[in-house]
Amino acid sequence: MKKKTGYLAGAVAVVLVIAVVILVMHGRSAGDFPQTMYVAENICKIRAGAGQEYEVVGLLAKGESVVALEMKEAKDGQTWYKLDTASLAEELDLAGKECYIRSDLLVLN
């Protein structure tokens, strides 16, 4: 019986580690919004929807801050952040429109 208990405890530990890794890789969980984040790449596209098939509605430069309102998974499995348009640079006229950026293009600091 001890062997079975040990295997079960080990399996539970592995599942917990995997869950933590997934959360860390995505950097956020559903309860962490709104969240100020920063652009991690030199030039990043903002899109009209959560997916690369959507129209590009603006560009952001490395170091710019944005406010992420929620996280959304695209059809292809990529994670996207819905942005607060009020947090974007004034040159981007996106008032009243939704816009998204791929999650791997933003960092917390």
C-alpha positions as CSV (number, residue, x, y, z in Angstrom):
1,M,0.0,0.0,0.0
2,K,2.9,2.4,0.7
3,K,4.1,2.1,-2.9
4,K,0.7,3.0,-4.3
5,T,0.5,6.0,-2.0
6,G,3.9,7.1,-3.0
7,Y,3.1,6.9,-6.7
8,L,-0.1,8.8,-6.2
9,A,1.7,11.6,-4.2
10,G,4.3,11.8,-6.9
11,A,1.7,12.0,-9.7
12,V,-0.1,14.8,-7.8
13,A,3.1,16.7,-7.3
14,V,3.9,16.4,-11.1
15,V,0.4,17.7,-12.0
16,L,0.9,20.7,-9.6
17,V,4.3,21.5,-11.0
18,I,2.9,21.4,-14.6
19,A,0.0,23.7,-13.5
20,V,2.4,26.2,-12.0
21,V,4.7,26.2,-15.1
22,I,1.7,26.9,-17.3
23,L,0.6,29.8,-15.2
24,V,4.1,31.2,-15.1
25,M,4.6,30.8,-18.8
26,H,1.4,32.7,-19.5
27,G,2.3,35.2,-16.8
28,R,-1.2,35.8,-15.7
29,S,-4.3,34.2,-14.4
30,A,-7.9,35.2,-14.9
31,G,-8.1,37.1,-11.7
32,D,-5.0,39.3,-12.3
33,F,-6.7,42.0,-14.5
34,P,-6.5,44.9,-15.2
35,Q,-2.7,44.8,-15.2
36,T,-0.1,47.3,-16.5
37,M,2.3,45.5,-18.8
38,Y,5.2,46.6,-21.1
39,V,6.0,45.8,-24.7
40,A,9.0,43.4,-24.8
41,E,9.8,43.5,-28.5
42,N,11.0,46.3,-30.8
43,I,7.8,46.7,-32.8
44,C,4.5,44.8,-32.0
45,K,1.3,44.7,-33.9
46,I,-2.1,45.4,-32.2
47,R,-4.9,43.6,-33.8
48,A,-8.7,44.0,-34.0
49,G,-9.3,40.6,-32.5
50,A,-7.5,37.8,-30.7
51,G,-5.7,36.1,-33.5
52,Q,-3.2,36.8,-36.3
53,E,-6.0,36.6,-38.9
54,Y,-7.4,40.0,-37.6
55,E,-6.6,43.4,-39.1
56,V,-3.6,45.3,-37.7
57,V,-4.9,48.4,-36.1
58,G,-1.7,49.8,-34.6
59,L,1.9,49.3,-33.6
60,L,3.6,49.5,-30.2
61,A,7.3,50.1,-29.5
62,K,9.5,48.3,-26.9
63,G,9.0,49.7,-23.4
64,E,5.6,51.3,-24.0
65,S,3.1,50.5,-21.3
66,V,-0.4,49.2,-21.8
67,V,-3.2,48.0,-19.6
68,A,-4.3,44.4,-20.2
69,L,-8.0,43.9,-19.4
70,E,-8.3,40.2,-19.9
71,M,-6.7,37.1,-21.5
72,K,-8.2,35.3,-24.4
73,E,-7.2,32.1,-26.2
74,A,-7.3,32.2,-30.0
75,K,-8.4,29.3,-32.2
76,D,-4.8,28.3,-32.8
77,G,-4.1,28.0,-29.1
78,Q,-2.1,31.3,-28.7
79,T,-3.0,33.5,-25.8
80,W,-3.8,37.2,-26.4
81,Y,-4.5,40.1,-24.1
82,K,-7.4,42.5,-24.7
83,L,-6.0,46.0,-24.2
84,D,-7.6,49.0,-22.6
85,T,-7.6,51.5,-25.5
86,A,-7.4,54.4,-23.1
87,S,-4.0,53.2,-22.1
88,L,-2.6,53.4,-25.6
89,A,-0.7,56.3,-27.1
90,E,-2.8,59.2,-28.3
91,E,-1.8,58.6,-32.0
92,L,-3.8,55.4,-32.0
93,D,-7.5,56.3,-32.6
94,L,-9.1,53.2,-31.3
95,A,-11.8,54.7,-29.0
96,G,-14.7,52.3,-28.7
97,K,-12.9,49.5,-30.5
98,E,-11.4,46.3,-29.1
99,C,-7.8,45.6,-29.7
100,Y,-5.5,42.7,-28.8
101,I,-1.8,41.8,-28.5
102,R,-0.2,38.4,-28.4
103,S,0.7,37.6,-24.8
104,D,4.4,36.7,-25.5
105,L,5.0,40.3,-26.6
106,L,4.3,41.8,-23.2
107,V,6.1,41.6,-19.8
108,L,5.2,42.8,-16.4
109,N,8.3,45.1,-16.0
